[in-house]
């Protein structure tokens, strides 16, 4: 006597459920990939004022050798470090580039920065004009080590 043939069990009993779960899983994986690939783990620097192109050292960084502010080429300024304005004869200027810098050293008001946090304020205004009573200002801090 011949045995009755069994119909094989379908691999996917509910194909629409499988399709829906697969689409949702694919969407979640794509979203996770996008979020992880677009996330930036570097510390973003807050935006500088429009007339300041760059500062050295950057906020919170360790001072390597000198403080430099690169202003818009049509601006000039002075540096105030820890509340004291740096005398003009101790500043280095590159007028055409709008750069103002200070390097501590012998015979200067600051011969060496003490270890710790220091504050710099740059007061700036347009070239060719007298220094206004209240110039624009920007401040930041850096660290010095021994």
C-alpha positions as CSV (number, residue, x, y, z in Angstrom):
1,X,0.0,0.0,0.0
2,X,1.3,3.4,-0.9
3,X,1.9,5.9,1.8
4,X,0.1,9.2,1.5
5,X,2.3,12.0,0.4
6,X,2.7,14.9,2.8
7,X,2.6,18.4,1.5
8,X,5.8,20.1,2.6
9,X,5.4,22.8,5.2
10,X,5.8,26.3,3.6
11,X,9.1,28.1,4.5
12,X,7.3,31.3,5.2
13,X,3.9,30.7,6.7
14,X,3.1,34.4,6.7
15,X,5.1,36.2,3.9
16,X,3.5,39.6,4.6
17,X,4.6,39.6,8.2
18,X,8.1,38.7,7.1
19,X,8.2,41.5,4.6
20,X,7.0,44.1,7.1
21,X,9.5,43.0,9.7
22,X,12.3,43.0,7.1
23,X,11.4,46.5,5.9
24,X,11.3,47.9,9.4
25,X,14.6,46.2,10.3
26,X,16.2,47.6,7.2
27,X,14.9,51.1,8.0
28,X,16.2,50.9,11.6
29,X,19.6,49.7,10.4
30,X,19.8,52.5,7.8
31,X,18.9,55.1,10.4
32,X,21.5,53.7,12.9
33,X,24.1,53.8,10.1
34,X,23.2,57.4,9.2
35,X,23.3,58.6,12.8
36,X,26.6,57.0,13.6
37,X,28.3,58.1,10.4
38,X,27.1,61.7,10.8
39,X,27.9,62.0,14.5
40,X,31.0,64.1,15.1
41,X,32.9,63.2,18.2
42,X,35.4,66.0,18.0
43,X,34.9,69.0,20.1
44,X,33.3,71.7,18.0
45,X,34.6,75.2,18.5
46,X,32.0,77.7,19.1
47,X,31.7,80.3,16.4
48,X,34.1,83.2,16.4
49,X,32.8,86.7,15.8
50,X,32.6,87.7,12.2
51,X,35.7,89.9,12.3
52,X,37.9,87.3,13.9
53,X,39.3,84.6,11.5
54,X,41.2,82.6,14.1
55,X,42.8,82.5,17.6
56,X,45.8,80.7,18.9
57,X,45.8,78.9,21.2
58,X,42.2,77.8,20.7
59,X,39.8,77.9,23.6
60,X,40.8,75.7,26.5
61,X,44.0,74.5,24.7
62,X,47.5,74.6,26.0
63,X,49.7,77.5,25.0
64,X,52.6,76.4,22.9
65,X,54.6,79.6,22.4
66,X,52.5,82.7,21.5
67,X,49.1,84.2,21.5
68,X,47.9,85.1,18.0
69,X,44.6,86.7,16.9
70,X,44.0,86.8,13.2
71,X,41.4,89.6,12.5
72,X,39.7,90.5,9.3
73,X,42.4,92.2,7.2
74,X,40.7,95.6,7.6
75,X,40.8,95.5,11.4
76,X,43.4,96.0,14.1
77,X,43.4,95.5,17.8
78,X,45.2,95.0,21.1
79,X,45.5,92.1,23.6
80,X,44.5,92.2,27.2
81,X,45.9,89.2,29.1
82,X,44.7,88.4,32.6
83,X,43.3,91.9,32.9
84,X,46.4,93.8,31.8
85,X,46.7,95.4,28.3
86,X,49.9,94.3,26.6
87,X,52.0,97.4,25.8
88,X,52.1,98.3,22.1
89,X,55.9,97.7,21.9
90,X,55.5,94.1,23.1
91,X,52.9,93.2,20.4
92,X,53.9,91.9,17.0
93,X,51.6,93.1,14.1
94,X,51.2,92.0,10.5
95,X,49.0,94.9,9.5
96,X,48.2,93.6,6.0
97,X,46.9,90.3,7.4
98,X,45.2,91.8,10.5
99,X,47.3,89.7,12.9
100,X,48.2,90.7,16.4
101,X,50.4,88.5,18.5
102,X,52.3,88.4,21.8
103,X,55.1,86.1,22.8
104,X,56.2,86.1,26.4
105,X,59.9,86.6,27.1
106,X,62.7,88.4,28.9
107,X,62.1,92.1,29.4
108,X,58.3,91.9,28.7
109,X,55.5,92.4,31.1
110,X,54.9,88.6,31.0
111,X,58.2,86.7,30.9
112,X,56.5,83.3,31.3
113,X,53.0,82.2,31.9
114,X,52.4,80.6,35.3
115,X,50.8,77.1,35.1
116,X,47.0,77.3,35.1
117,X,44.2,79.0,33.2
118,X,44.7,82.5,31.6
119,X,42.2,84.8,29.9
120,X,42.8,86.8,26.8
121,X,40.6,89.6,25.5
122,X,41.1,91.1,22.1
123,X,39.8,94.6,21.6
124,X,39.4,95.4,17.9
125,X,38.3,98.1,15.5
126,X,38.6,99.1,11.9
127,X,42.1,100.1,10.6
128,X,42.6,103.8,10.1
129,X,40.2,104.8,12.8
130,X,41.0,106.0,16.3
131,X,40.4,103.4,19.0
132,X,36.8,103.8,20.0
133,X,35.9,104.3,23.7
134,X,34.2,100.9,23.6
135,X,35.7,98.7,20.9
136,X,34.4,95.3,20.0
137,X,35.8,92.6,22.2
138,X,36.2,88.9,22.3
139,X,37.6,86.8,25.1
140,X,38.7,83.2,25.6
141,X,40.8,81.1,28.0
142,X,43.8,78.9,27.5
143,X,46.0,76.8,29.8
144,X,49.7,77.1,30.5
145,X,51.8,74.3,31.8
146,X,55.3,74.5,33.4
